[in-house]
Amino acid sequence: MTHTSLPADDDALLPLDAVRRGPVPAARSPRGVPEPAATLPVARVVVDTPLPHLDRPFDYLVPAPMDAEAVPGVRVRVRFAGKLVDGFLLERAEDTEHEGGLARLERVVSPEPVLTPEIAALARIVADRYAGTMADVLRLAVPPRHARVEAEKPQEREPGEDAAPGGPGPWADYPEGEAFLAALAEGSSPRAVWSALPGTGQDGLEWPRAVAVAVRETLNGDRGALVVLPDGKDVALADAALSAALGPGRHVALTSDLGPAERYRRWLRVRRGQVRVAVGTRAAVFAPVRDLGLAVIWDDGDDLHAERLAPYPHAREVLALRAHHGRAGLLIGGHARTAEATRLVATGWAGPIVAARETVRARAPRVRPAGDDAELARDEAARAARLPSLAWRALRTGLEAGPVLVQVPRRGYLPGLACQSCRTTARCGHCRGPLALRGGHAMPYCRWCGRIAGQWRCAACGAARMRAQVVGARRTAEELGRAFASVPVRTSGRDGVLAAVGDARALVVATPGAEPVAEGGYAAAVLLDGWALLGRPDLRAAEETLRRWMNAAALLRPGAELVVLADSSLPAVQALLRWDPVTHAERELAERTELRFPPAVRIATLTGSPAAVREMLGDVELPGEAQVLGPVPLDAPRGDQVRERAMVRVPQAVGTALAAALKGAAGVRSARKSPEVVRVCIDPLDVI
């Protein structure tokens, strides 16, 4: 490996792969250096620096006074590039290859070994897969320190906390379910893609109870478990189910809304082995569960599983890497199925868990498409609500038996406006951003720059009047409230997410992903504006639409009526009608394979200024099979500088080489101190 030269203050820093048999020389300094530790005097430290060309461990001298505290996994402070920076001590060694003196550890921040060897190895693997740095991954993996929490007396486990044996529970409905549980109880590592049954009954949703049973059997096999969910609402459901199945004190829930101190307190309980089960959102993929036997991810198609911070890993991929290298079981569950999960089944890496068709038909709702139905309801209430007669009748009949759900794909009031005369999209005269309305008596405003467009005129025809182009959830709730004046209307979305509603009659208007769970299940549901989901210019539009529809439909009572406003001839609508996400996912995978799109291939995107993107493409040594697409300009709202994006496509087998090449090019740019940053993202969700 070629090592980048460092400033004079850092000429004592050593890379991990440089090993020499011989005594460890001490660095000379005006203050003097204490005697090195008698044994294993070299500390290999990963330094907290985002620079790609410095993404490797460095060697430091362990002073004798720090010998007892400087153990692998602790946080340390070291001098790097003339500054004191944080780092993690990875291991202690006897030898180093450095010819000069080693810089010493400045101090051990805390004697608590927070970084386990498993998580350190995982961080290195994830960084290499996503062309990132280990320091960036460790920021995601290890929460910030709270000294007061570390000083607290460890909470002892209460006696009698062992998981009690039990039956298969919801897994009895799946032919492969009991064999999966038996493998977990025996300490094996089964890997499965689970298509969960729909339907909500008096016992609530079934999937949290099924996950809890799988975790219980993993504990009976004397191994730990990790459950990763899209959001806090799902974490609360799984948390309650785990408490019921395992008893108190057997698991912890890790979510961002806990606050830093409480989250660190619970994380330490996992690290210290006081609990062996953790449940949380995407950051929990790195939870240091001891002897991990099962990793579970629910609804892996939800974009909340994709990390927003560099190096942008996806929770499903991190758990798959962790299961593979740690020889743990993996369960990818959901009502729908992604093309990525289908590929794991197609390659034989994971097996399917699917219920029999008779069971599916008994549990699924009765789906009726209303696609191009132009018939309006006979009364004025339905006409005001702009619903086809089929949807109107489903709502009215459902309200006689309990709550009904209305899913609206767009939040807000009127998020899209157009010219009333020529139907041209209404745009801001300042930045060309789209105009919207916040309320019935508000003025149009720009969604990009926020300016009020009180004097708007259409740039195409000069007209001054607008019409609704897209109707949001709040406007829909307002219209339904007028149509069903005697029925309470509840909304759930960005402004406030409802976790649950009762079994009394009510209209629940929710955006996708924010649907509350109804006690006993919804009596009916209407999925509005299917065109808004299916018509998006996105590679995953059909897959994502079906996922959102199925997640909402799964909240209904078995056999309840579900009306979807979309053309019945579309494949996604057909999959919903038959409740057959597997066939739809297999078709998606086949089409993407033919077109060479993910997950059949690996794709990396390079985003930045035109000059920076082109410079990096010129520097990188891509694999021979690589195909460069672009660069192409991106929209630059709010007056930002012009940006371009290039895509690099390679076969799956060459993905590791692509990541290494891009990381090397990023390292060259950082060594040159290039002022412009090029964002590198491997396997992004927004390919097109």
C-alpha positions in Angstrom: 0.0 0.0 0.0 1.3 3.5 -0.8 1.0 5.8 2.2 0.3 9.5 1.8 3.0 11.7 3.4 1.7 13.7 6.4 2.9 17.0 7.9 5.8 17.0 10.2 3.7 16.7 13.3 2.4 13.4 11.9 5.6 11.7 10.8 5.2 9.2 13.6 1.8 7.9 12.5 1.8 4.3 11.2 -0.7 2.4 9.0 -2.1 -0.8 10.3 -0.7 -3.0 7.6 2.9 -1.9 8.3 4.3 -4.6 10.7 7.9 -5.0 11.6 9.6 -7.3 14.1 11.6 -5.2 16.5 11.5 -2.9 19.5 9.1 0.0 19.5 11.0 3.3 19.4 9.6 6.1 21.5 9.0 9.6 20.1 11.2 12.4 21.4 9.4 15.5 22.6 10.3 18.5 24.8 8.0 17.3 27.5 9.4 13.8 27.4 7.5 10.6 26.8 6.6 8.1 29.6 7.9 4.6 29.4 5.9 2.4 27.0 3.7 -0.3 28.2 5.7 -3.5 29.1 3.5 -5.7 26.8 1.7 -4.8 23.6 3.0 -1.2 23.5 1.5 -0.4 20.1 -2.1 0.9 19.9 -3.7 0.7 16.5 -6.2 3.6 16.3 -8.8 4.5 13.7 -8.8 8.3 13.7 -12.0 10.4 13.3 -11.2 12.0 10.0 -13.4 12.2 6.9 -10.5 12.3 4.4 -10.6 9.2 2.2 -6.8 9.1 1.7 -6.4 8.7 5.5 -8.9 5.9 5.9 -6.7 3.4 7.6 -5.6 2.7 11.2 -2.5 4.4 12.6 0.0 3.2 15.2 0.6 5.1 18.5 2.7 4.4 21.6 0.8 3.2 24.7 2.4 4.9 27.8 2.8 2.7 30.8 0.3 4.7 32.9 -2.4 4.0 30.3 -1.7 0.3 30.0 -4.7 -0.9 32.0 -7.3 1.4 30.4 -6.1 1.3 26.8 -8.0 -1.8 25.8 -9.5 -2.5 22.4 -12.7 -0.7 21.8 -12.2 2.4 24.0 -12.4 6.0 22.9 -9.0 7.7 22.8 -7.6 11.2 22.0 -4.5 11.3 19.8 -2.5 14.0 18.0 -3.1 14.0 14.3 -2.1 16.6 11.8 -1.1 18.9 14.7 -4.5 18.7 16.3 -6.0 16.6 19.1 -8.7 14.4 17.5 -10.9 11.5 18.7 -10.5 7.9 17.7 -11.1 4.3 18.6 -8.4 1.9 19.7 -8.8 -1.2 17.6 -6.1 -3.5 19.0 -2.8 -3.7 20.8 0.3 -5.1 19.2 4.0 -5.8 20.0 5.6 -4.5 16.8 5.5 -1.7 14.3 7.4 -1.0 11.1 7.8 2.7 11.6 11.5 3.7 11.5 11.1 6.8 13.7 9.4 7.3 17.1 5.7 6.7 17.6 3.5 9.5 18.8 1.9 8.5 22.1 -1.8 8.3 23.0 -2.7 11.6 24.6 -5.4 10.0 26.8 -8.1 7.4 27.1 -11.4 9.2 27.0 -13.3 6.5 28.8 -12.4 3.0 30.0 -15.7 1.7 28.6 -14.9 -0.5 25.5 -17.8 0.7 23.3 -16.5 -0.7 20.0 -16.7 -4.4 19.7 -14.5 -6.4 17.3 -17.6 -7.5 15.4 -18.9 -3.9 14.9 -15.4 -2.7 14.0 -15.1 -5.4 11.3 -18.6 -4.6 10.1 -17.8 -0.9 9.8 -14.8 -1.7 7.7 -16.9 -3.9 5.4 -19.7 -1.4 5.1 -17.2 1.4 4.3 -15.5 -0.6 1.6 -18.9 -1.6 0.0 -20.2 1.9 -0.1 -16.9 3.6 -1.1 -16.8 5.5 2.3 -14.5 5.8 5.2 -14.6 3.7 8.4 -14.7 6.9 10.5 -18.0 7.9 8.8 -19.5 4.5 9.5 -18.4 4.5 13.1 -20.2 7.8 13.6 -23.4 6.0 12.6 -22.6 2.9 14.7 -21.4 4.3 18.0 -23.6 7.0 19.7 -22.0 10.0 21.4 -20.6 9.4 24.9 -22.4 10.6 28.1 -20.1 10.4 31.0 -22.9 10.5 33.6 -24.6 7.5 32.0 -21.4 5.5 31.9 -20.9 6.2 35.6 -24.3 4.8 36.6 -24.4 1.5 38.3 -25.2 -1.3 35.7 -28.7 -2.5 35.9 -28.8 -6.1 36.9 -31.0 -8.6 35.2 -34.0 -9.7 37.2 -34.2 -13.4 38.1 -36.5 -15.6 36.1 -36.2 -13.6 32.8 -35.5 -16.6 30.5 -37.8 -16.8 27.5 -40.6 -19.1 28.1 -41.3 -21.8 25.5 -44.4 -21.3 23.4 -46.1 -22.4 20.2 -45.5 -21.2 16.7 -48.2 -18.5 17.0 -48.7 -16.7 13.7 -46.1 -18.9 12.0 -48.5 -21.8 12.0 -50.1 -20.2 9.0 -47.0 -20.6 6.9 -45.8 -24.1 5.6 -42.2 -23.1 6.2 -42.8 -21.2 9.5 -42.3 -23.9 12.1 -39.2 -25.2 10.4 -37.8 -21.7 10.5 -38.5 -21.4 14.2 -37.0 -24.8 14.9 -33.8 -23.8 13.2 -33.6 -20.7 15.3 -34.2 -22.6 18.5 -31.4 -25.1 17.6 -28.9 -22.3 17.2 -28.8 -22.4 13.4 -28.8 -19.4 11.1 -31.7 -19.6 8.6 -32.1 -16.8 6.1 -35.6 -16.1 4.8 -37.7 -13.6 2.9 -41.2 -13.5 4.5 -44.4 -12.4 2.8 -46.6 -11.5 5.7 -50.3 -12.2 5.7 -52.7 -9.2 5.7 -55.6 -8.6 8.0 -56.1 -7.1 11.5 -58.3 -8.7 14.0 -59.2 -8.3 17.7 -55.6 -9.2 18.7 -54.2 -6.4 16.5 -51.6 -6.7 13.8 -50.1 -10.1 13.3 -46.6 -9.3 12.1 -45.3 -7.8 15.4 -46.4 -11.0 17.2 -44.7 -13.1 14.5 -41.4 -11.2 14.9 -41.6 -11.6 18.7 -42.1 -15.4 18.4 -39.0 -15.6 16.1 -37.0 -13.5 18.6 -38.2 -15.8 21.5 -37.0 -18.9 19.7 -33.6 -17.2 19.0 -33.2 -16.6 22.7 -34.1 -20.2 23.4 -31.2 -21.1 21.1 -28.9 -19.0 23.4 -28.3 -16.3 20.9 -29.3 -12.6 20.6 -31.6 -10.9 18.2 -31.9 -7.5 16.4 -35.0 -6.0 14.9 -34.9 -3.0 12.5 -38.1 -1.1 11.6 -38.8 1.9 9.4 -40.2 4.4 12.0 -41.1 4.9 15.6 -44.7 3.8 15.1 -43.5 0.4 14.0 -41.0 0.3 16.8 -43.8 0.9 19.3 -45.8 -2.0 17.9 -42.8 -4.4 18.0 -41.8 -3.2 21.5 -45.2 -4.1 22.9 -45.2 -7.5 21.2 -41.7 -8.3 22.5 -42.7 -7.3 26.0 -45.7 -9.7 25.8 -43.6 -12.6 24.4 -40.4 -12.2 26.4 -41.4 -10.5 29.6 -40.0 -7.3 31.1 -36.4 -6.4 30.9 -35.5 -8.8 28.1 -35.0 -6.1 25.3 -34.5 -2.5 24.7 -35.9 -0.1 22.1 -33.5 2.3 20.4 -35.1 5.3 18.7 -34.0 8.9 18.1 -36.8 10.4 20.1 -35.5 9.0 23.4 -32.9 11.7 23.8 -29.1 11.2 23.7 -28.7 10.2 27.4 -31.5 7.6 27.5 -30.5 6.2 24.1 -26.9 5.8 25.2 -28.1 4.2 28.5 -30.0 1.6 26.6 -27.3 1.1 24.0 -24.8 0.4 26.9 -27.1 -2.3 28.2 -26.8 -4.0 24.9 -23.1 -3.5 24.7 -22.6 -4.9 28.2 -24.7 -7.9 27.5 -27.4 -7.0 30.0 -30.0 -7.5 27.3 -29.6 -9.6 24.2 -32.4 -8.2 22.1 -32.6 -4.7 20.5 -35.3 -3.2 18.4 -35.1 0.2 16.7 -34.9 2.2 13.5 -32.1 2.1 10.9 -29.3 3.3 13.3 -29.9 0.1 15.3 -28.4 -2.0 12.5 -25.0 -1.5 14.3 -26.4 -2.3 17.8 -23.7 -4.5 19.5 -25.9 -7.4 20.3 -23.9 -10.2 21.8 -23.9 -13.6 20.0 -26.3 -12.3 17.3 -28.4 -15.2 16.0 -31.2 -13.4 14.1 -31.4 -10.0 12.4 -34.9 -8.9 11.3 -35.8 -6.1 9.0 -39.4 -5.2 8.4 -40.7 -3.5 5.2 -37.2 -3.2 3.6 -38.7 -1.2 0.7 -39.4 1.8 2.9 -36.9 4.6 2.0 -36.5 5.3 5.7 -34.1 2.4 5.8 -31.7 4.3 3.5 -29.2 6.3 5.6 -29.1 10.0 4.7 -25.5 10.5 5.9 -22.3 9.3 4.2 -21.6 6.7 3.1 -25.4 6.2 2.7 -25.7 2.5 3.6 -29.1 0.7 3.4 -30.2 -1.1 6.5 -31.1 -4.3 4.5 -27.6 -4.5 3.0 -25.9 -3.9 6.3 -27.9 -6.6 8.0 -27.2 -9.0 5.2 -23.5 -8.3 5.5 -23.7 -8.7 9.2 -25.6 -12.0 9.0 -23.3 -13.4 6.3 -20.0 -12.5 8.1 -21.4 -13.2 11.6 -23.1 -16.4 10.7 -26.4 -15.2 12.0 -30.0 -15.7 10.7 -31.7 -13.1 8.6 -35.4 -12.4 8.2 -36.6 -9.9 5.6 -40.3 -9.4 6.1 -43.1 -7.3 4.7 -46.5 -7.4 3.1 -45.0 -6.5 -0.3 -41.6 -7.7 -1.6 -38.8 -5.8 -3.1 -36.7 -6.8 -6.2 -33.6 -6.9 -3.9 -35.2 -9.4 -1.6 -36.5 -11.4 -4.6 -32.9 -11.6 -5.9 -31.8 -13.1 -2.6 -34.4 -15.8 -3.1 -33.5 -16.3 -6.8 -29.8 -16.8 -6.0 -30.6 -19.3 -3.2 -29.0 -17.1 -0.5 -32.4 -17.0 1.3 -35.5 -19.1 1.2 -39.1 -17.9 0.9 -41.8 -18.0 3.6 -45.2 -17.7 2.0 -48.6 -18.7 3.1 -50.8 -21.1 1.1 -53.2 -19.4 -1.4 -56.3 -20.6 0.5 -55.0 -18.8 3.6 -54.2 -15.6 1.7 -57.7 -15.5 0.1 -59.3 -15.9 3.5 -57.3 -13.1 5.0 -57.0 -10.6 2.2 -59.5 -7.7 1.7 -61.9 -7.6 -1.3 -60.2 -5.3 -3.7 -62.2 -3.4 -6.3 -60.5 -1.0 -8.8 -62.3 2.2 -9.8 -59.7 3.4 -12.3 -61.4 5.2 -15.1 -64.9 5.2 -13.6 -66.3 8.6 -14.7 -69.6 8.0 -13.0 -70.3 10.5 -10.3 -72.4 9.7 -7.2 -76.0 10.6 -7.5 -76.1 13.0 -4.5 -74.4 16.3 -4.1 -72.2 15.1 -1.2 -70.4 12.6 -3.3 -70.2 15.2 -6.1 -68.5 17.6 -3.7 -66.0 15.0 -2.5 -65.0 14.2 -6.1 -65.3 10.4 -5.5 -66.5 7.9 -8.0 -69.7 6.1 -7.0 -67.9 2.9 -6.1 -65.7 4.6 -3.6 -68.6 6.6 -2.2 -70.6 3.4 -1.5 -67.6 1.7 0.1 -67.1 4.6 2.5 -70.8 4.8 3.4 -71.1 1.0 3.9 -67.9 0.8 5.9 -68.9 3.6 8.2 -71.9 1.5 9.3 -69.5 -1.1 10.8 -66.6 1.0 12.1 -63.7 3.3 11.0 -62.7 3.6 7.4 -59.4 4.6 5.9 -58.7 7.0 3.1 -55.1 7.0 1.8 -54.0 10.2 0.0 -50.6 10.1 -1.6 -49.8 13.8 -1.2 -49.6 15.7 2.0 -50.7 19.3 2.5 -53.7 21.2 1.1 -53.2 21.8 -2.6 -49.5 20.9 -3.3 -49.9 21.4 -7.1 -51.6 24.2 -9.0 -52.1 24.7 -12.7 -53.5 27.3 -15.0 -57.3 27.0 -15.3 -57.3 27.8 -19.0 -54.4 25.9 -20.5 -53.6 23.5 -17.6 -49.9 24.5 -17.6 -48.2 24.0 -14.2 -48.3 27.2 -12.2 -44.7 28.3 -11.4 -43.1 31.1 -9.4 -42.0 34.1 -11.4 -38.8 34.4 -9.4 -37.2 30.9 -9.3 -39.6 28.8 -11.5 -40.6 26.7 -8.6 -44.1 25.0 -8.4 -46.9 27.0 -6.7 -49.1 25.5 -3.9 -51.8 26.5 -1.4 -51.6 26.0 2.4 -55.3 26.5 3.0 -58.6 27.5 1.5 -58.2 31.2 2.2 -54.4 31.4 1.7 -52.5 33.0 -1.2 -50.5 30.8 -3.6 -46.8 30.4 -2.5 -43.7 28.9 -4.1 -42.6 25.6 -2.7 -39.0 26.4 -3.5 -38.4 29.9 -2.4 -41.5 30.6 -0.3 -42.5 33.8 -2.0 -46.2 34.7 -2.2 -47.5 34.7 -5.8 -50.4 37.2 -5.4 -50.1 38.7 -8.9 -49.5 35.4 -10.8 -50.3 35.1 -14.4 -49.8 32.1 -16.6 -46.6 32.4 -18.7 -48.2 30.4 -21.5 -51.6 32.0 -22.0 -51.7 35.0 -19.6 -54.7 33.8 -17.6 -54.8 34.7 -13.9 -57.0 31.9 -12.5 -55.7 28.6 -11.1 -57.1 25.1 -10.6 -56.0 22.2 -8.4 -53.5 19.9 -10.1 -52.9 17.7 -7.1 -55.1 17.4 -4.0 -53.4 16.9 -0.6 -54.5 15.1 2.5 -55.8 18.2 4.3 -58.0 19.3 1.4 -59.3 15.8 1.1 -60.2 15.7 4.8 -62.0 19.0 4.5 -64.1 17.8 1.5 -64.9 14.5 3.2 -65.9 16.3 6.4 -68.5 18.3 4.4 -69.7 15.1 2.6 -70.0 13.1 5.9 -71.1 15.9 8.2 -72.0 13.6 11.1 -68.8 11.5 11.1 -65.6 12.6 12.8 -62.6 13.1 10.5 -59.1 12.4 11.7 -55.9 13.1 9.8 -52.5 11.5 10.1 -49.5 12.7 8.2 -46.5 15.0 8.4 -48.1 17.5 10.8 -48.9 14.7 13.2 -48.9 10.9 13.0 -51.6 8.9 14.8 -50.5 5.6 16.2 -53.9 4.1 16.7 -57.6 4.8 16.5 -60.6 3.2 18.2 -63.3 0.9 16.7 -65.9 3.7 16.5 -67.1 5.0 13.2 -64.7 7.6 11.8 -63.1 8.8 8.6 -59.3 8.5 8.9 -57.4 10.4 6.2 -53.7 9.5 6.1 -50.7 9.8 3.8 -48.7 6.6 3.0 -46.8 5.3 5.9 -48.8 7.3 8.5 -51.9 5.1 8.6 -52.8 4.5 12.2 -53.8 1.0 13.4 -57.5 0.6 14.0 -58.8 -1.4 16.9 -60.2 -4.6 15.3 -59.2 -3.4 11.8 -60.7 -0.9 9.4 -64.2 -1.8 8.0 -63.3 -0.4 4.5 -60.7 1.7 2.8 -60.2 3.8 -0.3 -56.8 4.4 -2.0 -57.1 7.7 -3.8 -55.1 9.1 -6.8 -53.3 6.0 -7.9 -52.0 7.9 -10.9 -50.0 10.2 -8.5 -48.0 7.2 -7.3 -47.7 5.2 -10.5 -46.9 8.1 -12.7 -43.8 9.2 -10.9 -40.5 9.1 -13.0 -38.9 6.6 -10.8 -37.4 3.1 -11.4 -39.3 1.9 -8.3 -42.6 3.6 -8.9 -44.6 0.4 -9.4 -42.9 -1.5 -6.6 -43.3 1.4 -4.2 -46.9 2.0 -5.1 -47.8 -1.7 -4.5 -45.9 -1.6 -1.2 -47.8 1.5 0.0 -51.2 0.0 -1.1 -50.5 -3.4 0.6 -49.4 -1.8 3.8 -52.6 0.2 4.0 -54.7 -2.8 2.9 -53.2 -5.0 5.6 -54.8 -2.8 8.2 -58.3 -3.9 7.1 -60.4 -6.7 8.6 -60.3 -9.9 6.6 -62.7 -9.6 3.7 -63.3 -5.9 4.1 -63.9 -3.8 1.0 -60.9 -1.9 -0.5 -61.4 0.5 -3.4 -58.3 1.6 -5.4 -58.6 4.4 -7.8 -56.3 3.1 -10.6 -56.7 1.3 -13.9 -57.3 -2.4 -13.3 -55.1 -3.4 -16.2 -51.9 -2.1 -14.6 -49.6 -4.9 -13.1 -49.5 -3.3 -9.7 -53.3 -3.2 -9.5 -53.5 -6.8 -10.7 -51.0 -7.8 -7.9 -53.1 -6.0 -5.3 -56.3 -7.7 -6.7 -54.8 -11.2 -6.4 -52.7 -10.2 -3.3 -49.7 -11.6 -5.1 -46.6 -9.5 -4.4 -44.2 -12.3 -5.2 -45.1 -12.6 -8.9 -45.0 -8.8 -9.2 -41.5 -8.7 -7.6 -40.3 -11.5 -9.9 -41.5 -9.6 -12.9 -39.9 -6.4 -11.7 -36.6 -8.3 -11.2 -36.8 -9.9 -14.7 -37.4 -6.5 -16.3 -34.6 -4.8 -14.5 -32.2 -7.6 -15.3 -33.1 -7.2 -19.0 -32.6 -3.4 -18.8 -29.5 -3.7 -16.6 -30.9 -1.8 -13.6 -30.5 -2.5 -9.9 -30.5 -5.0 -8.3 -29.3 -6.9 -11.3 -26.3 -4.6 -11.5 -24.4 -2.3 -9.2 -24.7 1.4 -9.9 -22.8 4.3 -8.4 -23.7 8.0 -8.8 -21.2 10.9 -8.8 -22.9 14.3 -8.0 -21.2 17.7 -7.9 -20.3 20.6 -10.0 -19.7 19.9 -13.7 -16.0 20.5 -13.5 -15.6 18.3 -10.3 -17.6 15.4 -11.7 -15.7 15.4 -15.0 -12.3 15.7 -13.2 -13.2 12.7 -11.0 -14.3 10.6 -14.0 -11.0 11.4 -15.6 -9.0 10.3 -12.6 -10.8 7.1 -11.7 -9.5 3.8 -13.1 -12.8 2.0 -13.6 -13.2 -1.8 -14.1 -13.2 -2.9 -17.8 -16.9 -3.8 -17.6 -17.9 -0.4 -16.3 -20.3 1.8 -18.4 -20.5 5.5 -17.7 -23.9 7.2 -18.2 -23.8 11.0 -18.3 -23.0 13.4 -16.8 -26.4 15.1 -17.0 -27.5 18.3 -15.4 -29.7 18.2 -12.3 -32.5 20.6 -11.4 -31.1 23.4 -9.3 -33.9 24.9 -7.2 -33.7 27.8 -4.9 -30.9 29.4 -7.0 -28.2 26.8 -6.1 -25.2 26.3 -8.3 -25.5 24.0 -11.3 -24.9 20.4 -10.5 -24.4 17.3 -12.6 -24.7 13.6 -12.0 -22.9 10.8 -13.7 -23.8 7.1 -13.3 -21.4 4.2 -13.5 -22.9 0.8 -14.1 -21.1 -2.6 -13.6 -22.2 -6.2 -13.2 -22.8 -7.4 -9.6 -19.6 -9.4 -9.5 -17.6 -6.2 -10.2 -19.3 -4.1 -7.5 -16.4 -4.4 -5.0 -13.9 -3.3 -7.6 -16.1 -0.3 -8.6 -16.3 0.8 -4.9 -12.6 0.5 -4.5 -11.9 2.5 -7.7 -14.2 5.3 -6.7 -12.8 5.4 -3.1 -9.3 5.6 -4.6 -10.3 8.5 -6.8 -12.0 10.3 -3.9 -8.7 9.7 -1.9 -6.7 11.3 -4.7 -9.0 14.4 -4.7 -8.8 14.7 -0.9 -5.0 14.4 -1.0 -4.9 17.2 -3.5 -7.2 19.2 -1.3 -9.6 19.7 -4.1 -12.1 22.4 -3.0 -15.2 20.9 -4.6 -16.7 17.8 -3.1 -18.1 15.0 -5.3 -20.8 13.0 -3.6 -20.4 9.3 -4.3 -23.4 7.0 -3.6 -23.4 3.3 -4.3 -26.8 1.7 -5.2 -28.9 4.8 -4.6 -32.7 4.6 -4.4 -33.3 7.4 -6.9 -31.6 5.9 -10.0 -33.9 7.7 -12.4 
